Every structure is written in structure tokens, then in C-alpha cells.
Amino acid sequence: MHDGSGRILVQGLHKSFGPIEAVHNLNFSVEPGSVTGFLGPNGSGKTTTLRMILGLIRPTSGTAYVNGQPFSRLPNPATVVGAVLDSQGFHSGQTARTHLRCYVAALNLPDQQADRVLELVGLSSAATRKTGGFSLGMRQRLALATALLGDPGILILDEPANGLDPEGIAWLRGFLKSFASTGRTVLVSSHLLREMEHTVDNVVIVSRGRCVYNGDLEQLRAGQHSRVFTRVSDPAALVTLLNQEGMTAEYLPDGRLVIPGTDSGRVADLALRAGVAVQEMQDENLDLEQIFFQLTSGQYTGAAPTGPAHPPTADPWAPSGHPGPGGHPPGLGQGYQRTSEQYRYGQDDNGGHGGNV
Ligand SMILES: Nc1ncnc2c1ncn2[C@@H]1O[C@H](COP(=O)(O)OP(=O)(O)OP(=O)(O)O)[C@@H](O)[C@H]1O
């Protein structure tokens, strides 16, 4: 029997498709009573992970538990988990109600459950319309309605905001928050932080199949996410002292150093101790979007964040075939376009994803 906890637990999950390592040693839990965002750039392994949680593909190693059980062992899974991985699979000639009634029959539910879920997702007025004429937003709602048929305690949705207009996103936000507020569990993936920023309470952020942050969104926002750009007379001497103090620094192509997780006062003190002259110093505080970008090593190509501008110069960091200046969000500076490993000084113990964040 499942434990009824409403908890999703992912332990050491790993998936390779031949030479492609889609998911690498993922560990996280999703708790009931809150909305958890599963965030990461395209191709970072979100869908693969959700499919493993739902027992649709077998992990190379590791396990995912839902209510204390692997999904495949859940009795009556539709009453435990409602999932939407794809909102395209409707028969275009069927009405919304007929589509739902097929599932109602398969799940042995009362007929009126179809109309109940249509009402929950705000589609009652479209019950008799053929799904072929549905907008993307209506399809998303109908897919959600299908997932809700078994009155599940857990919802798992893959990119449910894709293609929704701002009104649709606001509706989805209200729906998911109210679902979670009744003590139920929501895990929702997105490659756009901005879409989910006001919807989720907790986030699991993945980049290249690895977890780079797992925790409270507010803590991520409130954490120490400042960095300093500086030009000094002897960068190597300053970097040596920074490293001794447990800090990291990177060289920018224009000769400046960028030092994450600190402020100009501390850097000035260290420069004095190192006996180097400071020629230029600038503080920068990262907003949430920039933090996300930094955590995902510049893989993120979502909505452009705002921030202090940096001089637009030819981008020597951009890998060939990738956009140069203008190909990355404005305001981030060139330091965020390249992979961190290429020019990082000092320690980096989390795979090069901005260890100070
Ligand atoms: N069936 C498969 N066969 C081979 N490679 C796959 C398969 N499924 C996924 N991949 C690869 O695994 C990696 C992770 O893909 P996945 O779809 O899980 O990422 P994602 O974060 O959901 O991306 P998106 O937001 O674009 O859907 C990608 O490199 C993808 O090409």
C-alpha cells in the first residue's frame, strides 16, 4: 500500500540514452501543500525525469517514489497522480465532454465527473465543442481536466504554461495555488522562470541533467547574489588572495575580474592586503532571472532579464554556431555566455555552475 503522504521522492535518478546523459544523479523531494517548480533550460532533463517519476521510462539507475512507492506499484494510480506531459493528444472530431467521458468510463468513474472537471478548469461553456477547434490554451485546460478526473492528490505537469497568454498563465497560477492550498502536491516544469516565478513556492533547478538548486524560491531570491567587477594593477595577486579566502574570480576578456558572492568593500580590503592598486570597481546585484541564468551556466535562453549594461563587444566566449552579442540576454555581461569551466579561477565544486550562488 502507498503511504498517502502525497510526497514525491527522487533518489539518485540517472538516465542515459546511449551516449547522451539526460539525467545525472538527481535527488529531490516534492512536498504536499505547496507548488514546486521543476525549472531548467530546454534539454536539461525535465521531461525525462517526469517520465521516470511516472514510470513511463526506466531509469538507468536510481528510484522515484510517489506516496512511498514506485509509480508502477501504485494501486489505482489515476486517483493518486494526475499528469499532463503533452496537451496535443486529442481526437479532433471529439467534443471535450466526449473525450473526458472515454476516460471516465475507463476509470470506472461516474459520468458527471466529466462535467465537474470541465467546470474546474473553466471549460464548461466549451463542453460540446470539438477539440479540433480548440486554442492551445483550451487544450492545456482540457489536458488538465483529464488529469483531474480521478481527483488525485498529486499533480505533475510538464510545461503547462507553454503557449498560454498572460490571462491563461494567471488563471493557471490561481488554480495550482488553490490546488496546493488544500494540502495536495504540485510538481510543474518550465523552461521559463518568469512564467513560474509567482506560481511556485519551491524550486528544483536543473542544468544539463544535474540539480543546481533545490529549495525555497524566496531564499534563492533573498540569498547573497551580488558580484563585483574590478580592474586592478595585479589581478593574479588578488586572485591568489581571493582563493586563500575561499572565494573565486574569473577574468573577463577586457582584463577585469568578476568576483561572485561579495561586495566592493570586501574586495577593496583584500586588494589592499594583496598590495594591488584598484583602478575600477563596480557592484552588481543579480535579480532572480539572472540568478537562474547563472545557475544554469548560461544555457538559459528565456525572457531577457534586466540589469546593469556592459559594453557590447565581440563575444569571444560564444561557442561556434552560437549567437554572439545579442544572443545572450542583455545586461548579463559576457562572463555569463561561456561555460564557467573555461576561464574559472579558484575552486568550483559543483560542476562549474557558479559555486557562490
Ligand atoms: N528518447 C530519447 N532518446 C535520445 N535522447 C533523448 C530522448 N529523450 C530525451 N533525450 C535527450 O535527453 C536530454 C534531456 O531531454 P529532456 O526532454 O528530458 O529535456 P527537457 O528539459 O524536458 O527539455 P525541453 O524543455 O526542451 O522539453 C536532451 O539532450 C534530449 O535530446
The ligand as an SDF file (V2000), in Angstrom:
LIG
                    3D

 31 33  0  0  0  0  0  0  0  0999 V2000
   14.1750    9.1020  -26.1740 N   0  0  0  0  0  0  0  0  0  0  0  0
   15.3120    9.7920  -26.2320 C   0  0  0  0  0  0  0  0  0  0  0  0
   16.3470    9.3500  -26.9650 N   0  0  0  0  0  0  0  0  0  0  0  0
   17.5110   10.0350  -27.0240 C   0  0  0  0  0  0  0  0  0  0  0  0
   17.7240   11.2030  -26.3590 N   0  0  0  0  0  0  0  0  0  0  0  0
   16.7330   11.6840  -25.6220 C   0  0  0  0  0  0  0  0  0  0  0  0
   15.4650   11.0170  -25.5070 C   0  0  0  0  0  0  0  0  0  0  0  0
   14.6710   11.7470  -24.6870 N   0  0  0  0  0  0  0  0  0  0  0  0
   15.3940   12.8220  -24.3080 C   0  0  0  0  0  0  0  0  0  0  0  0
   16.6240   12.7870  -24.8680 N   0  0  0  0  0  0  0  0  0  0  0  0
   17.7060   13.7590  -24.6710 C   0  0  0  0  0  0  0  0  0  0  0  0
   17.8780   13.9230  -23.2790 O   0  0  0  0  0  0  0  0  0  0  0  0
   18.1590   15.2870  -22.9740 C   0  0  0  0  0  0  0  0  0  0  0  0
   17.1250   15.8020  -21.9940 C   0  0  0  0  0  0  0  0  0  0  0  0
   15.8890   15.9150  -22.6860 O   0  0  0  0  0  0  0  0  0  0  0  0
   14.5260   16.3070  -21.9560 P   0  0  0  0  0  0  0  0  0  0  0  0
   13.4340   16.2720  -22.9790 O   0  0  0  0  0  0  0  0  0  0  0  0
   14.3610   15.4810  -20.7490 O   0  0  0  0  0  0  0  0  0  0  0  0
   14.8390   17.8060  -21.5150 O   0  0  0  0  0  0  0  0  0  0  0  0
   13.8160   18.9460  -21.0890 P   0  0  0  0  0  0  0  0  0  0  0  0
   14.4950   19.7020  -20.0050 O   0  0  0  0  0  0  0  0  0  0  0  0
   12.4850   18.3760  -20.8100 O   0  0  0  0  0  0  0  0  0  0  0  0
   13.7790   19.8380  -22.3870 O   0  0  0  0  0  0  0  0  0  0  0  0
   12.5220   20.6030  -23.0750 P   0  0  0  0  0  0  0  0  0  0  0  0
   12.2010   21.7580  -22.1800 O   0  0  0  0  0  0  0  0  0  0  0  0
   13.0900   21.0300  -24.3930 O   0  0  0  0  0  0  0  0  0  0  0  0
   11.4040   19.5980  -23.2010 O   0  0  0  0  0  0  0  0  0  0  0  0
   18.1940   16.0110  -24.2890 C   0  0  0  0  0  0  0  0  0  0  0  0
   19.5300   16.0590  -24.7190 O   0  0  0  0  0  0  0  0  0  0  0  0
   17.3670   15.1350  -25.1940 C   0  0  0  0  0  0  0  0  0  0  0  0
   17.7460   15.2840  -26.5230 O   0  0  0  0  0  0  0  0  0  0  0  0
  1  2  1  0
  2  3  1  0
  2  7  2  0
  3  4  2  0
  4  5  1  0
  5  6  2  0
  6  7  1  0
  6 10  1  0
  7  8  1  0
  8  9  2  0
  9 10  1  0
 10 11  1  0
 11 12  1  0
 11 30  1  0
 12 13  1  0
 13 14  1  0
 13 28  1  0
 14 15  1  0
 15 16  1  0
 16 17  2  0
 16 18  1  0
 16 19  1  0
 19 20  1  0
 20 21  2  0
 20 22  1  0
 20 23  1  0
 23 24  1  0
 24 25  2  0
 24 26  1  0
 24 27  1  0
 28 29  1  0
 28 30  1  0
 30 31  1  0
M  END
$$$$
